[in-house]
Amino acid sequence: MHPLDSTRALMDGLGGEADVCLKCGSRSIGLCAPLDIAALDDMAGESERHTLDPREAVFHQGDPARYVYTLTEGMARLTRVLPDGRQAVIGFRFAGDILGFTPATEYAFGAEMLTRGTVCRLDRRRLEQLFRRYPVLERRFLDLCIKELAASQDHILALGRFSAEERVAAFLVSLAEAQERRKHVGPVFDLPATRADIGEFLGLTLETVSRAISSFRKRGWIRLHGHSGLELLDRQSLIGLGSGEGSDAA
C-alpha cells in the first residue's frame, strides 16, 4: 500500500472530523500541513467549524481578539475602517489561510467572506497550548508569518513603484497562483472581488482598474467569464508587466 493510502485509511477511522481536515486547504499549504494524524485529530477536536455566506463577517474590526480562524473553504477580504469612516481593503485570503491572530486584545481589521465558505475557529489560548504541545505547529506558524511579511513588502513596493497596469497585472497573476497552490487547475479562476475591492487594495480608482482590465482583454491577455470568472490567455505577458518590466499604457 502506498504511504498516502495508508494515511488516508487511518484518517478515515477518525470519522467526519478527519474528512473535513483532509479536504481543507490548511492541510496541504496552511497551518496544519506538518501535523501527523494524532496531532491533526487533536487540532480538529479543539476547533469549531462555521459556514458563512457571501458578505458575512468572520469578525469585525474592534471585536475582542479571542479567536484565530483558518479559512477552510472560500475567499475572504480583509478591511480596515479609517478614522474618517472610509473603508479600505487591505488583503484577500484563500482556503488554508489564517485570519485574526494578533497579540492585541482587539482585531485591528475586519474579515468578510466574498464567497460562501467555511472557517475553523480556535480559541487563541487553546492554539497557544497546541503550540507548546506540538513545536512543529509553532514553527509552521512562524514560517507562514514570514511569508506574509514578504508578501506585504512586495505589495508596498508595488504601491510605491508600479504603474496602474503593472499593479493590476500582478494582482491577476497572484490570484491565479494562489488558487493553483490550492489544486485549482483552471483554466478559469474565481474572481469574486469587485473592481472596487481590487482598486482599494491596489490604491487605484475603480475606473483605473476597469481601464486596465479592458486593455488586457483587447490585447488578448485575459478573458472574463460571467461576473466572477477569469481566464489568463497570455500569462507570460501579464507576468512580465506585473514584474515591473512594462510601462503603463492606460
Sequence and secondary structure as in RCSB ss.txt:
>XXXX:A:sequence
MHPLDSTRALMDGLGGEADVCLKCGSRSIGLCAPLDIAALDDMAGESERHTLDPREAVFHQGDPARYVYTLTEGM
ARLTRVLPDGRQAVIGFRFAGDILGFTPATEYAFGAEMLTRGTVCRLDRRRLEQLFRRYPVLERRFLDLCIKELA
ASQDHILALGRFSAEERVAAFLVSLAEAQERRKHVGPVFDLPATRADIGEFLGLTLETVSRAISSFRKRGWIRLH
GHSGLELLDRQSLIGLGSGEGSDAA
>XXXX:A:secstr
  HHHHHHHHHHTT HHHHHHHHSHHHHTSTTTT  HHHHHHHHHH EEEEE TT EEE TTSB  EEEEEEES 
EEEEEE TTS EEEEEEE TT EE   SSSB SSEEEESSSEEEEEEEHHHHHHHHHH HHHHHHHHHHHHHHHH
HHHHHHHHHHH  HHHHHHHHHHHHHHHHHTTT   SEEE  S HHHHHHHHT  HHHHHHHHHHHHHTTSEEEE
TTTEEEES HHHHHHHHTT S    
